[in-house]
Amino acid sequence: MPIWLEWFMWVIFVAFTPAGAWVSADGPRPTEPLVPASVIKLDLPPTEIADAAFSPDGSLLATGDHGGELTLWDTKDGRLRRKLRPKMPIRDFNELLDHDPAYRHWPLVPVVFDSSGKTIATSTDWGLEIADPDPPTMSLHFDALGSSIEVWRVEDGRKLATIDTSRISIEALAFEPSGGRVVAINSRSQASIWEIDTGRRLLRFGKREVDDLMFLNGWSLSAIAVDHAARHAASVLHKVNALPSEQKLRLWDYKTRTLRIIDSRVGFGPDPIEFGAVTFSPDGRVVAAAAYDRTIRLIDFDTAKPTAMLAIDDGFAQSRLAYRPDGRQLVAVNDEGEARAYDIATKGLIWSAKGVPGRVRAIYWSGERVLIACGGLQLEKVEPMTLYTLVVPGP
């Protein structure tokens, strides 16, 4: 074929390619960044948001706030479906503490749906926050007065169970596939399994690495994920203002009751890596860990060794990760509303998007629809709680 004819066909092809599609001879490449197909602002005080989760079918968004309140929202129009309240309202507790501003209520509320979308589990804590204003320590402590796992039925808002966790804060929760148990990672960096009907703790393993006071000496759990089958978990124990070499990635296996600790230097190169987000592939075999060096490391759970690395564009620091349900693609979203989706096999960028700024709370990806919930308090910035939808290219 003559050269001039090849160029002519290429120009015609590009000219008639629909906007938003990708064109490349060596693999998928995005054109212009996608923009949200819809943006909905929820009627929520943004400073109160603690956690959020989408139902398995994407029809509901559950939000938990710092008062322990659990709220269900319709993702189609942002309409309030139902409110669930904890045993101890935050306003009653704060009335007892008005005399001393150094003490206040600060519960944590992880939120998770079971695989059917019919049940929700939350962990509600209440206690005393003690801040030391004397530099240079600026130590921050949280003394829990009460902690519990609460299980709710979505259909009618009925509380099905309250499990006392003995004043130990729960940082992450997931239902087992049977729905009769929940697995957890607590604030002491230990794993446990709880039976919902009886409230019994069936197992706990892992060395106690954090004191009863959650932020003693500046240590906290900065990233946590549990796979869909509740077999594996990953967590990052992070020390504030410390070198990355002091940070460890932990892999939890509930079946064998084992914990493996990965040093941030091993298998990642000569320099230590600091991780900011973790998630599991749909089959639970791969941990995707986002690092602050603008990479995503894919780690085989069984061998605890890195298998691949995805490079992120300069200036993009991802804060939340999510897999496409088929496991073939991975999306990273940051707090500036930027999203990048990558092909796992080719490691290439598939599409990008410019969404809504705000701390990313939850991501739902099904087919050509990606739902992102963001907002709330992020350092000194407060963004409204927003739900936006991206329509993305198919496989």
N, C-alpha and C positions, 0 to 999 in steps of 0.2 A: 504494500500500500504506500502511495506517495506520502512524503512528509507533510505536504500542505493539506492533504486530505485528513491525516491523523489530527493535525492541529484544528481543522475545521470541525471535526466530530467532537473533539474535546470541548471547544467553545460552546457548541450547541448543547452538549450534555450539561455543562455547568449552568448555562443560562436558564435551562428548564428544570433544574433541580429544585424541589420545594424548599422553602426557608426552614431551617432547623434540622434538615437532613444532613448526613455526612457524606463526603466524597473523598476517596483515597484509593490508590492502586495497591497499597501495601497494608491495608487494614482500616478499621473505622477511625475517623477523626471528626471531632465536632466542628461546626461552623460557629454561629453566634451563640452566646450563652442563653439558655432557656430562661424564661420569666414565669412567675407563678400564674397558673390558670385561675386561681381564686385565692383570696386573702380574707380571713375571718379573725376579728379580734374578740376574744372571750371576755365576758364580764367578770373579771377577777382582779383583785388587788395584786399588782405584779410583784410587790415585795414579799408576798406571803407564799409564793410557789416554792415547793420543795422537790417535787418529782412528778412525772407524768408517764402514761403508758397507753398505747393503742390496743384495742381489742384485736383478736386474731383476724377478723374479717375487715378491720379498718373502719367499722361503722361508729365506734365509740372512742372517745378519749377520756381517760380517767386522770384527774389531777389531785395531788395531795399537797396540802399547804402546811405552813409551820404551826398552825393551830391544830393540826391533826385532822382537819376536815377532808373528806374524800368526796369528789364531785364528778359526776358523769355528764359528758357533753356529746351532742350529736355532731359528727364530723361533716355532715352535709351542709348544715346551716349555722353551726355553733350554738344551737339551742341547748339550754340547760335541761338535762333529763332528770337528775335526782341528786340530792345531797345526803351524805352520810356523816354523822358526827361521832367523835370519840366519847369515851366515858367521862372525860374531864375537860370541859371547855377551857380554852386558853384565857378567856377574860376573867373567869373565877380565880384561876391560879395567879394571874398577874396582880389581882387586887391584893393578894397577900404579900406581894413583893414591892409594892410602890414605895415603901419606906427606904429601900436600899437599891439604888440604880445599878449596883454592881451585880445584882442577881436578877435573872429574867428567864423566861420560858423559851426553850429552843429545841423543840422536838424534831426528829428526822422521820420522814414518811416515805420509804420506798413503796412503790405501787407496781403490782404485776397481775396480769390476767392468767387464768388457766388456759389450756389448749382449746377448750370448747367456747371460751368467751363468756361462760355463764357464772363464773366465780372470780372474785378479786381478793388478793391478799395484800395487806398493808402492815407496816410495822410502826407503831406509834410510841414515842418516848416523851417524857416530860421530866424536867429537872432544873438544876441550877447551873447557869453559866457564870464563870468567875474569870474576869479579865484583869490581868495585872498591868497597869498602865506604866510601870516603871521600866524604862529602857535599860539595857538593850534586850532584856529577856522577852517582854511582851507575851508571856505565857498565857495560854487560853485553855481552860478546863471545863469539862461538862460533867456534872455529877448527876447521874440519872436517879430519880426518885421512883420511877416506875417505867417498865418497858413491856410491851406485849405485841404479839402477832395477832392481827384480827382478820377473819375471813368473812366475806360478804357475798350474798347472792345478788346478782345483777338485776334479775327480773323484778323483784319486789323490794330490794334494799334491805332484806333481812340479814342480821348478823348471825352467821352460822357457828362461829367459834371465837373464843378469846384465849390465847395461849400465853401464859406468863413466862417471860424469858429471864426472870430473876435479875432485873435491873441491868441486863446486858443489852446494849443497843444492837439492833440488827441493821446491817448496812445494805444487804442484797437478799432478795427472795426469788424463788421460782417454784412452781408446782411440779411434782412428779407427773408423768403421763397419766397415771391412774387417777390423779386428782385427790387422793387420800392423804398425801403427805406434802410438806413443803421443805425445801432445802434452803439453807441460809449461810451467809458469811457475817460474823459479828464484828463488833468494834475492836475486839481483842485479836483480830486476824485469825479466827478459828472457824471451821466449817461445822455445820450441824444439820440434822434431819429431825423434823417434828411431825408427829402424827396429829392430824387435825381433829378427829373425833374425840380422842382421849386427852390431847394436850401434852402427851409425853414426848420427851426428847429421846429419840431412839439411838442417836449417836452424836458424838462430837470428837473431832480430831484436829490436829494441828497444834503446834507449840504456841502458848500464849505469848504474844509479842508486844502487846500494847496494854498499858495499865488500865484499871477500871475507869480512870478519868480519861476520856477519849483522846484529848489532844495533849496529853502529858508529854513534855519535852519536844513538842512540835511534830509528833508523828501522826499521820492520818492515812486512811485508805483513799487514794485519789482516783482509782478507776477499778470497776468491778463488773463482771459479766458472768452469767450462768447460761449454759447451752439449753436449747429448747427441750431436750429430753431430761434435763436436770441430772445428768451424769457427771458433767464436768463444770468447773468454775475457774475463773482467772481473776486475779486481783493484783493491784500494785500498791505496795506499802511505801509511802512517800514521806520524807522528812522535809519540812518547810525550810527554805533557805539553805539547803544542803547540796552537796555535789551530787551529780547523777550516779556516781559510784556507790552512794549509800542507798540507792533505790533498787528494789528487787521485784521481779515479776514472779508471781506465785501461781502454780497450776495445781488445782484440786481435783482429785478423782474420788467421787463418792462411792463407787463400786468397790474399789480396792482399799479405800480409806487411806490414801497416800497423798502427800503433799510434796511437790518438787519446787525448789526455789532456783530461779534462773538469774545469775548475776548479769547485770546490764552490759558487761564487757564480753561475756562468753558468746562466741558465734556471731557477734554483731560488728566486729571490726576492732581497731585498736583503741577507740575512744568509747567511754561509757555512754549509754543511751538513756534518756529520760522519756518515759512513756506518759501519754496524756489521756488515752482512751483504749479500751479493749472490747472485742466482740468475738463471737463464735460463728463459724460457718454453719449452715443449716444442719449438716450431719454431725456437728460437734467435734470434728477431727482436726480442725485448724483454728488457731487463735490469731486474729488480726489485731496487731498492736500498733497504734499510731504514736510516733515519736516526735519530739519537738525539733528534730533535725530535718523535718519536712519529708519524712518517709513513713511508709506503713510496712511493717515486718510481718510476714506470714510464717507462723510457727506451728510445726507438727506437734499435736498434743502428746502423742504416744512417745515420741523420741525427744521432745522438748528442744528441738533444733530448728533454726530458721530454714525455710525452704525457698523463700522468694522475698523480693523487696520491690515495693512500688514507690516511685519517686513522685513527689508532689511539687507543683509549681512554686517558684520563689514567692515568699510573702504569704503563703497559705499555711496556717497552723490549724489543723483539724481538731475538733472537740468531740465529735460523735461519729461512730461508724455503724454501717448496717449492710448486710448482704441482701442481694436479690434472692427470693425464695429458692431458685434453682441452684444457687451457689456459684453461678458463673460470673457475677459482677459484684463489685463492692463500691459503696458510696461513702465519701467522707464529707462532712458538713462542718463549717466553722461558725463562730459566734457573730461573724460579720454577714451571715446569710449566703455565703458562697458554698457551692457544692461541686464535687468532682466525682465522677463515676469511672471506674476502671474495669477492664476485662482481666479476669484472673489468669487466663491462659496466655494472652499476649502481653499483659502488663501495660497495655496502652490506654490512653484516655479516650473514653467513649463519648461522654457529654459533660457539659458543665452548666451551671445555673447560677443566677443571681437572685436570691430570695429576700427574706426579711431579716434584718439584724436582730440579735437576741440570743441569749444562752439556749443552746439546743437541749431540749428535754426528752424528745422521743422522735423516732423515725419509723414510718411504715412504708414498705415497698411491696407492691403486688402488681405484676404485669407492667402496664405503662403508666401507673399512678404511683407517685411518691408523696406521702403526707409527712409534714414536718411541723412539730410543735415547738415553739421557742418563746423566750421571754423571761421576765423576772429579774432578780437582782444578780448582777455580774460585776464584782468589784464595786466601783462607785457608780456604775451606770444602772439604770432601771428601765427596762423595756416592757411594753405591754405584752400580755400573754396572747400569742398569735398562732393561728393554725393556717398553714398555706399548702397548696397542692401544686405539684409539678407534673406535667404530662411529658413523659420521657420516651425516647425512641425504643422500639422493641428489639429483641435479640436479632 
